[in-house]
Amino acid sequence: MITKTPPLLSKQALEKKRRLKKEGEMQDTMNDIRRFEKRVLQHTEFDDDEGFDENTQGYERKNYIN
């Protein structure tokens, strides 16, 4: 007896494939951001209690008090 096989690219399969691809791309993006942050923080003198005041021209350094 020959059984009927489901189509290989059903609507659900295509949606799952799209979702997995999107999740993979998002994970790659997050990994790229983490690598960039790590690289930048290694090469700057940026303490945890310091930040940049974005409201001033030239992005002057501003100390923040916690």
PyMOL Python script that loads the backbone (N, CA, C, O; Angstrom):
from pymol import cmd

cmd.read_pdbstr("""\
ATOM      1  N   MET A   1       0.829  -1.177   0.000  1.00  0.00           N
ATOM      2  CA  MET A   1       0.000   0.000   0.000  1.00  0.00           C
ATOM      3  C   MET A   1       0.880   1.249   0.000  1.00  0.00           C
ATOM      4  O   MET A   1       1.846   1.343   0.758  1.00  0.00           O
ATOM      5  N   ILE A   2       0.540   2.183  -0.841  1.00  0.00           N
ATOM      6  CA  ILE A   2       1.300   3.428  -0.949  1.00  0.00           C
ATOM      7  C   ILE A   2       0.621   4.479  -0.071  1.00  0.00           C
ATOM      8  O   ILE A   2      -0.576   4.738  -0.195  1.00  0.00           O
ATOM      9  N   THR A   3       1.417   5.077   0.821  1.00  0.00           N
ATOM     10  CA  THR A   3       0.849   6.115   1.691  1.00  0.00           C
ATOM     11  C   THR A   3       1.089   7.482   1.069  1.00  0.00           C
ATOM     12  O   THR A   3       2.080   7.716   0.377  1.00  0.00           O
ATOM     13  N   LYS A   4       0.159   8.359   1.338  1.00  0.00           N
ATOM     14  CA  LYS A   4       0.277   9.716   0.808  1.00  0.00           C
ATOM     15  C   LYS A   4       1.247  10.502   1.694  1.00  0.00           C
ATOM     16  O   LYS A   4       1.079  10.553   2.912  1.00  0.00           O
ATOM     17  N   THR A   5       2.248  11.104   1.084  1.00  0.00           N
ATOM     18  CA  THR A   5       3.216  11.898   1.849  1.00  0.00           C
ATOM     19  C   THR A   5       2.809  13.367   1.810  1.00  0.00           C
ATOM     20  O   THR A   5       2.303  13.847   0.795  1.00  0.00           O
ATOM     21  N   PRO A   6       3.029  14.078   2.909  1.00  0.00           N
ATOM     22  CA  PRO A   6       2.684  15.503   2.910  1.00  0.00           C
ATOM     23  C   PRO A   6       3.636  16.281   2.003  1.00  0.00           C
ATOM     24  O   PRO A   6       4.768  15.856   1.773  1.00  0.00           O
ATOM     25  N   PRO A   7       3.176  17.408   1.495  1.00  0.00           N
ATOM     26  CA  PRO A   7       4.067  18.207   0.637  1.00  0.00           C
ATOM     27  C   PRO A   7       5.290  18.681   1.422  1.00  0.00           C
ATOM     28  O   PRO A   7       5.193  18.990   2.610  1.00  0.00           O
ATOM     29  N   LEU A   8       6.418  18.736   0.760  1.00  0.00           N
ATOM     30  CA  LEU A   8       7.662  19.100   1.433  1.00  0.00           C
ATOM     31  C   LEU A   8       7.667  20.557   1.884  1.00  0.00           C
ATOM     32  O   LEU A   8       8.218  20.883   2.935  1.00  0.00           O
ATOM     33  N   LEU A   9       7.068  21.413   1.105  1.00  0.00           N
ATOM     34  CA  LEU A   9       7.078  22.832   1.438  1.00  0.00           C
ATOM     35  C   LEU A   9       5.662  23.320   1.729  1.00  0.00           C
ATOM     36  O   LEU A   9       5.121  24.170   1.021  1.00  0.00           O
ATOM     37  N   SER A  10       5.079  22.766   2.779  1.00  0.00           N
ATOM     38  CA  SER A  10       3.747  23.212   3.172  1.00  0.00           C
ATOM     39  C   SER A  10       3.835  24.623   3.745  1.00  0.00           C
ATOM     40  O   SER A  10       4.923  25.138   4.002  1.00  0.00           O
ATOM     41  N   LYS A  11       2.689  25.227   3.935  1.00  0.00           N
ATOM     42  CA  LYS A  11       2.644  26.590   4.468  1.00  0.00           C
ATOM     43  C   LYS A  11       3.303  26.648   5.851  1.00  0.00           C
ATOM     44  O   LYS A  11       4.061  27.573   6.144  1.00  0.00           O
ATOM     45  N   GLN A  12       3.010  25.658   6.694  1.00  0.00           N
ATOM     46  CA  GLN A  12       3.607  25.621   8.032  1.00  0.00           C
ATOM     47  C   GLN A  12       5.122  25.466   7.959  1.00  0.00           C
ATOM     48  O   GLN A  12       5.858  26.105   8.712  1.00  0.00           O
ATOM     49  N   ALA A  13       5.577  24.615   7.047  1.00  0.00           N
ATOM     50  CA  ALA A  13       7.018  24.399   6.914  1.00  0.00           C
ATOM     51  C   ALA A  13       7.717  25.672   6.447  1.00  0.00           C
ATOM     52  O   ALA A  13       8.800  26.004   6.929  1.00  0.00           O
ATOM     53  N   LEU A  14       7.093  26.386   5.504  1.00  0.00           N
ATOM     54  CA  LEU A  14       7.683  27.637   5.021  1.00  0.00           C
ATOM     55  C   LEU A  14       7.733  28.683   6.132  1.00  0.00           C
ATOM     56  O   LEU A  14       8.727  29.396   6.273  1.00  0.00           O
ATOM     57  N   GLU A  15       6.645  28.775   6.933  1.00  0.00           N
ATOM     58  CA  GLU A  15       6.625  29.726   8.043  1.00  0.00           C
ATOM     59  C   GLU A  15       7.696  29.385   9.075  1.00  0.00           C
ATOM     60  O   GLU A  15       8.378  30.270   9.591  1.00  0.00           O
ATOM     61  N   LYS A  16       7.837  28.085   9.371  1.00  0.00           N
ATOM     62  CA  LYS A  16       8.850  27.653  10.337  1.00  0.00           C
ATOM     63  C   LYS A  16      10.249  27.976   9.816  1.00  0.00           C
ATOM     64  O   LYS A  16      11.101  28.458  10.561  1.00  0.00           O
ATOM     65  N   LYS A  17      10.475  27.708   8.542  1.00  0.00           N
ATOM     66  CA  LYS A  17      11.776  27.988   7.937  1.00  0.00           C
ATOM     67  C   LYS A  17      12.087  29.483   7.997  1.00  0.00           C
ATOM     68  O   LYS A  17      13.207  29.874   8.325  1.00  0.00           O
ATOM     69  N   ARG A  18      11.087  30.323   7.679  1.00  0.00           N
ATOM     70  CA  ARG A  18      11.253  31.777   7.734  1.00  0.00           C
ATOM     71  C   ARG A  18      11.553  32.243   9.159  1.00  0.00           C
ATOM     72  O   ARG A  18      12.441  33.066   9.383  1.00  0.00           O
ATOM     73  N   ARG A  19      10.788  31.697  10.126  1.00  0.00           N
ATOM     74  CA  ARG A  19      10.967  32.081  11.527  1.00  0.00           C
ATOM     75  C   ARG A  19      12.362  31.688  12.030  1.00  0.00           C
ATOM     76  O   ARG A  19      13.028  32.473  12.705  1.00  0.00           O
ATOM     77  N   LEU A  20      12.792  30.480  11.699  1.00  0.00           N
ATOM     78  CA  LEU A  20      14.118  30.030  12.130  1.00  0.00           C
ATOM     79  C   LEU A  20      15.222  30.874  11.504  1.00  0.00           C
ATOM     80  O   LEU A  20      16.217  31.188  12.158  1.00  0.00           O
ATOM     81  N   LYS A  21      15.044  31.239  10.234  1.00  0.00           N
ATOM     82  CA  LYS A  21      16.031  32.081   9.562  1.00  0.00           C
ATOM     83  C   LYS A  21      16.098  33.448  10.234  1.00  0.00           C
ATOM     84  O   LYS A  21      17.181  33.985  10.465  1.00  0.00           O
ATOM     85  N   LYS A  22      14.924  34.008  10.546  1.00  0.00           N
ATOM     86  CA  LYS A  22      14.868  35.322  11.189  1.00  0.00           C
ATOM     87  C   LYS A  22      15.512  35.265  12.574  1.00  0.00           C
ATOM     88  O   LYS A  22      16.264  36.167  12.946  1.00  0.00           O
ATOM     89  N   GLU A  23      15.221  34.205  13.340  1.00  0.00           N
ATOM     90  CA  GLU A  23      15.818  34.051  14.667  1.00  0.00           C
ATOM     91  C   GLU A  23      17.335  33.917  14.560  1.00  0.00           C
ATOM     92  O   GLU A  23      18.072  34.474  15.373  1.00  0.00           O
ATOM     93  N   GLY A  24      17.793  33.183  13.562  1.00  0.00           N
ATOM     94  CA  GLY A  24      19.235  33.033  13.351  1.00  0.00           C
ATOM     95  C   GLY A  24      19.893  34.354  13.020  1.00  0.00           C
ATOM     96  O   GLY A  24      20.979  34.655  13.515  1.00  0.00           O
ATOM     97  N   GLU A  25      19.230  35.158  12.170  1.00  0.00           N
ATOM     98  CA  GLU A  25      19.770  36.474  11.816  1.00  0.00           C
ATOM     99  C   GLU A  25      19.801  37.391  13.028  1.00  0.00           C
ATOM    100  O   GLU A  25      20.754  38.148  13.214  1.00  0.00           O
ATOM    101  N   MET A  26      18.747  37.326  13.865  1.00  0.00           N
ATOM    102  CA  MET A  26      18.709  38.156  15.068  1.00  0.00           C
ATOM    103  C   MET A  26      19.834  37.761  16.020  1.00  0.00           C
ATOM    104  O   MET A  26      20.474  38.623  16.623  1.00  0.00           O
ATOM    105  N   GLN A  27      20.074  36.457  16.154  1.00  0.00           N
ATOM    106  CA  GLN A  27      21.145  35.977  17.029  1.00  0.00           C
ATOM    107  C   GLN A  27      22.503  36.431  16.496  1.00  0.00           C
ATOM    108  O   GLN A  27      23.366  36.845  17.270  1.00  0.00           O
ATOM    109  N   ASP A  28      22.696  36.355  15.181  1.00  0.00           N
ATOM    110  CA  ASP A  28      23.945  36.823  14.580  1.00  0.00           C
ATOM    111  C   ASP A  28      24.146  38.308  14.844  1.00  0.00           C
ATOM    112  O   ASP A  28      25.256  38.746  15.144  1.00  0.00           O
ATOM    113  N   THR A  29      23.067  39.084  14.731  1.00  0.00           N
ATOM    114  CA  THR A  29      23.145  40.525  14.978  1.00  0.00           C
ATOM    115  C   THR A  29      23.526  40.801  16.423  1.00  0.00           C
ATOM    116  O   THR A  29      24.375  41.650  16.692  1.00  0.00           O
ATOM    117  N   MET A  30      22.899  40.087  17.355  1.00  0.00           N
ATOM    118  CA  MET A  30      23.217  40.287  18.776  1.00  0.00           C
ATOM    119  C   MET A  30      24.675  39.910  19.058  1.00  0.00           C
ATOM    120  O   MET A  30      25.355  40.590  19.827  1.00  0.00           O
ATOM    121  N   ASN A  31      25.148  38.838  18.442  1.00  0.00           N
ATOM    122  CA  ASN A  31      26.544  38.445  18.630  1.00  0.00           C
ATOM    123  C   ASN A  31      27.487  39.509  18.079  1.00  0.00           C
ATOM    124  O   ASN A  31      28.509  39.812  18.694  1.00  0.00           O
ATOM    125  N   ASP A  32      27.147  40.078  16.920  1.00  0.00           N
ATOM    126  CA  ASP A  32      27.961  41.150  16.343  1.00  0.00           C
ATOM    127  C   ASP A  32      28.002  42.353  17.271  1.00  0.00           C
ATOM    128  O   ASP A  32      29.057  42.959  17.459  1.00  0.00           O
ATOM    129  N   ILE A  33      26.854  42.704  17.857  1.00  0.00           N
ATOM    130  CA  ILE A  33      26.793  43.846  18.777  1.00  0.00           C
ATOM    131  C   ILE A  33      27.651  43.572  20.007  1.00  0.00           C
ATOM    132  O   ILE A  33      28.401  44.446  20.443  1.00  0.00           O
ATOM    133  N   ARG A  34      27.550  42.376  20.568  1.00  0.00           N
ATOM    134  CA  ARG A  34      28.359  42.030  21.752  1.00  0.00           C
ATOM    135  C   ARG A  34      29.852  42.106  21.436  1.00  0.00           C
ATOM    136  O   ARG A  34      30.629  42.647  22.223  1.00  0.00           O
ATOM    137  N   ARG A  35      30.251  41.563  20.282  1.00  0.00           N
ATOM    138  CA  ARG A  35      31.667  41.614  19.899  1.00  0.00           C
ATOM    139  C   ARG A  35      32.133  43.050  19.739  1.00  0.00           C
ATOM    140  O   ARG A  35      33.231  43.398  20.173  1.00  0.00           O
ATOM    141  N   PHE A  36      31.312  43.886  19.120  1.00  0.00           N
ATOM    142  CA  PHE A  36      31.656  45.288  18.923  1.00  0.00           C
ATOM    143  C   PHE A  36      31.799  45.996  20.267  1.00  0.00           C
ATOM    144  O   PHE A  36      32.772  46.716  20.491  1.00  0.00           O
ATOM    145  N   GLU A  37      30.821  45.790  21.172  1.00  0.00           N
ATOM    146  CA  GLU A  37      30.887  46.427  22.487  1.00  0.00           C
ATOM    147  C   GLU A  37      32.139  45.991  23.233  1.00  0.00           C
ATOM    148  O   GLU A  37      32.817  46.814  23.848  1.00  0.00           O
ATOM    149  N   LYS A  38      32.444  44.710  23.181  1.00  0.00           N
ATOM    150  CA  LYS A  38      33.622  44.194  23.881  1.00  0.00           C
ATOM    151  C   LYS A  38      34.889  44.831  23.324  1.00  0.00           C
ATOM    152  O   LYS A  38      35.772  45.234  24.082  1.00  0.00           O
ATOM    153  N   ARG A  39      34.975  44.922  22.000  1.00  0.00           N
ATOM    154  CA  ARG A  39      36.154  45.505  21.361  1.00  0.00           C
ATOM    155  C   ARG A  39      36.287  46.986  21.714  1.00  0.00           C
ATOM    156  O   ARG A  39      37.385  47.455  22.013  1.00  0.00           O
ATOM    157  N   VAL A  40      35.180  47.720  21.682  1.00  0.00           N
ATOM    158  CA  VAL A  40      35.209  49.152  21.983  1.00  0.00           C
ATOM    159  C   VAL A  40      35.588  49.383  23.438  1.00  0.00           C
ATOM    160  O   VAL A  40      36.419  50.241  23.736  1.00  0.00           O
ATOM    161  N   LEU A  41      34.982  48.619  24.346  1.00  0.00           N
ATOM    162  CA  LEU A  41      35.255  48.822  25.766  1.00  0.00           C
ATOM    163  C   LEU A  41      36.688  48.446  26.125  1.00  0.00           C
ATOM    164  O   LEU A  41      37.235  48.998  27.080  1.00  0.00           O
ATOM    165  N   GLN A  42      37.304  47.542  25.404  1.00  0.00           N
ATOM    166  CA  GLN A  42      38.696  47.177  25.665  1.00  0.00           C
ATOM    167  C   GLN A  42      39.642  48.297  25.265  1.00  0.00           C
ATOM    168  O   GLN A  42      40.727  48.418  25.835  1.00  0.00           O
ATOM    169  N   HIS A  43      39.256  49.111  24.304  1.00  0.00           N
ATOM    170  CA  HIS A  43      40.155  50.129  23.770  1.00  0.00           C
ATOM    171  C   HIS A  43      39.816  51.539  24.220  1.00  0.00           C
ATOM    172  O   HIS A  43      40.349  52.504  23.671  1.00  0.00           O
ATOM    173  N   THR A  44      38.942  51.679  25.205  1.00  0.00           N
ATOM    174  CA  THR A  44      38.615  53.011  25.706  1.00  0.00           C
ATOM    175  C   THR A  44      38.773  53.043  27.212  1.00  0.00           C
ATOM    176  O   THR A  44      38.688  52.013  27.881  1.00  0.00           O
ATOM    177  N   GLU A  45      39.002  54.225  27.735  1.00  0.00           N
ATOM    178  CA  GLU A  45      39.053  54.404  29.181  1.00  0.00           C
ATOM    179  C   GLU A  45      37.663  54.837  29.616  1.00  0.00           C
ATOM    180  O   GLU A  45      37.400  56.026  29.795  1.00  0.00           O
ATOM    181  N   PHE A  46      36.789  53.880  29.780  1.00  0.00           N
ATOM    182  CA  PHE A  46      35.394  54.170  30.071  1.00  0.00           C
ATOM    183  C   PHE A  46      35.010  53.388  31.313  1.00  0.00           C
ATOM    184  O   PHE A  46      34.793  52.178  31.251  1.00  0.00           O
ATOM    185  N   ASP A  47      34.925  54.086  32.451  1.00  0.00           N
ATOM    186  CA  ASP A  47      34.584  53.432  33.707  1.00  0.00           C
ATOM    187  C   ASP A  47      33.078  53.237  33.804  1.00  0.00           C
ATOM    188  O   ASP A  47      32.307  53.856  33.072  1.00  0.00           O
ATOM    189  N   ASP A  48      32.676  52.363  34.723  1.00  0.00           N
ATOM    190  CA  ASP A  48      31.254  52.094  34.907  1.00  0.00           C
ATOM    191  C   ASP A  48      30.484  53.315  35.388  1.00  0.00           C
ATOM    192  O   ASP A  48      29.299  53.457  35.086  1.00  0.00           O
ATOM    193  N   ASP A  49      31.148  54.202  36.138  1.00  0.00           N
ATOM    194  CA  ASP A  49      30.441  55.355  36.695  1.00  0.00           C
ATOM    195  C   ASP A  49      30.526  56.582  35.797  1.00  0.00           C
ATOM    196  O   ASP A  49      30.092  57.665  36.190  1.00  0.00           O
ATOM    197  N   GLU A  50      31.073  56.432  34.611  1.00  0.00           N
ATOM    198  CA  GLU A  50      31.166  57.551  33.685  1.00  0.00           C
ATOM    199  C   GLU A  50      30.283  57.288  32.474  1.00  0.00           C
ATOM    200  O   GLU A  50      29.967  56.145  32.147  1.00  0.00           O
ATOM    201  N   GLY A  51      29.897  58.367  31.823  1.00  0.00           N
ATOM    202  CA  GLY A  51      29.099  58.223  30.614  1.00  0.00           C
ATOM    203  C   GLY A  51      29.284  59.444  29.750  1.00  0.00           C
ATOM    204  O   GLY A  51      30.076  60.330  30.069  1.00  0.00           O
ATOM    205  N   PHE A  52      28.569  59.488  28.680  1.00  0.00           N
ATOM    206  CA  PHE A  52      28.624  60.632  27.785  1.00  0.00           C
ATOM    207  C   PHE A  52      27.310  61.386  27.883  1.00  0.00           C
ATOM    208  O   PHE A  52      26.236  60.786  27.871  1.00  0.00           O
ATOM    209  N   ASP A  53      27.401  62.697  27.978  1.00  0.00           N
ATOM    210  CA  ASP A  53      26.207  63.530  27.980  1.00  0.00           C
ATOM    211  C   ASP A  53      25.888  63.869  26.532  1.00  0.00           C
ATOM    212  O   ASP A  53      26.561  64.697  25.919  1.00  0.00           O
ATOM    213  N   GLU A  54      24.866  63.230  25.989  1.00  0.00           N
ATOM    214  CA  GLU A  54      24.551  63.384  24.570  1.00  0.00           C
ATOM    215  C   GLU A  54      23.871  64.708  24.255  1.00  0.00           C
ATOM    216  O   GLU A  54      23.687  65.044  23.085  1.00  0.00           O
ATOM    217  N   ASN A  55      23.497  65.463  25.279  1.00  0.00           N
ATOM    218  CA  ASN A  55      22.794  66.721  25.049  1.00  0.00           C
ATOM    219  C   ASN A  55      23.741  67.890  24.806  1.00  0.00           C
ATOM    220  O   ASN A  55      23.294  68.969  24.417  1.00  0.00           O
ATOM    221  N   THR A  56      25.029  67.700  25.025  1.00  0.00           N
ATOM    222  CA  THR A  56      25.979  68.786  24.807  1.00  0.00           C
ATOM    223  C   THR A  56      26.687  68.574  23.486  1.00  0.00           C
ATOM    224  O   THR A  56      26.806  67.447  23.006  1.00  0.00           O
ATOM    225  N   GLN A  57      27.156  69.663  22.902  1.00  0.00           N
ATOM    226  CA  GLN A  57      27.878  69.551  21.637  1.00  0.00           C
ATOM    227  C   GLN A  57      29.229  68.899  21.877  1.00  0.00           C
ATOM    228  O   GLN A  57      29.867  69.138  22.903  1.00  0.00           O
ATOM    229  N   GLY A  58      29.657  68.089  20.947  1.00  0.00           N
ATOM    230  CA  GLY A  58      30.961  67.449  21.040  1.00  0.00           C
ATOM    231  C   GLY A  58      30.983  66.241  21.951  1.00  0.00           C
ATOM    232  O   GLY A  58      32.050  65.673  22.188  1.00  0.00           O
ATOM    233  N   TYR A  59      29.843  65.835  22.464  1.00  0.00           N
ATOM    234  CA  TYR A  59      29.751  64.666  23.333  1.00  0.00           C
ATOM    235  C   TYR A  59      30.791  64.713  24.449  1.00  0.00           C
ATOM    236  O   TYR A  59      31.627  63.817  24.570  1.00  0.00           O
ATOM    237  N   GLU A  60      30.731  65.753  25.249  1.00  0.00           N
ATOM    238  CA  GLU A  60      31.677  65.912  26.351  1.00  0.00           C
ATOM    239  C   GLU A  60      31.455  64.810  27.371  1.00  0.00           C
ATOM    240  O   GLU A  60      30.340  64.323  27.555  1.00  0.00           O
ATOM    241  N   ARG A  61      32.535  64.430  28.028  1.00  0.00           N
ATOM    242  CA  ARG A  61      32.427  63.425  29.076  1.00  0.00           C
ATOM    243  C   ARG A  61      31.765  64.037  30.290  1.00  0.00           C
ATOM    244  O   ARG A  61      32.015  65.192  30.634  1.00  0.00           O
ATOM    245  N   LYS A  62      30.933  63.268  30.924  1.00  0.00           N
ATOM    246  CA  LYS A  62      30.237  63.750  32.108  1.00  0.00           C
ATOM    247  C   LYS A  62      30.226  62.629  33.140  1.00  0.00           C
ATOM    248  O   LYS A  62      29.885  61.490  32.819  1.00  0.00           O
ATOM    249  N   ASN A  63      30.597  62.945  34.369  1.00  0.00           N
ATOM    250  CA  ASN A  63      30.564  61.946  35.434  1.00  0.00           C
ATOM    251  C   ASN A  63      29.156  61.839  35.985  1.00  0.00           C
ATOM    252  O   ASN A  63      28.491  62.843  36.242  1.00  0.00           O
ATOM    253  N   TYR A  64      28.719  60.612  36.160  1.00  0.00           N
ATOM    254  CA  TYR A  64      27.405  60.372  36.731  1.00  0.00           C
ATOM    255  C   TYR A  64      27.580  59.845  38.141  1.00  0.00           C
ATOM    256  O   TYR A  64      28.442  59.004  38.395  1.00  0.00           O
ATOM    257  N   ILE A  65      26.771  60.333  39.048  1.00  0.00           N
ATOM    258  CA  ILE A  65      26.816  59.875  40.427  1.00  0.00           C
ATOM    259  C   ILE A  65      25.633  58.944  40.638  1.00  0.00           C
ATOM    260  O   ILE A  65      24.484  59.309  40.392  1.00  0.00           O
ATOM    261  N   ASN A  66      25.936  57.734  41.098  1.00  0.00           N
ATOM    262  CA  ASN A  66      24.868  56.736  41.313  1.00  0.00           C
ATOM    263  C   ASN A  66      24.198  56.951  42.633  1.00  0.00           C
ATOM    264  O   ASN A  66      23.280  56.212  42.987  1.00  0.00           O
TER     265      ASN A  66
END
""", "prot")
cmd.dss("prot")
cmd.show_as("cartoon", "prot")
cmd.util.cbc("prot")
cmd.orient("prot")
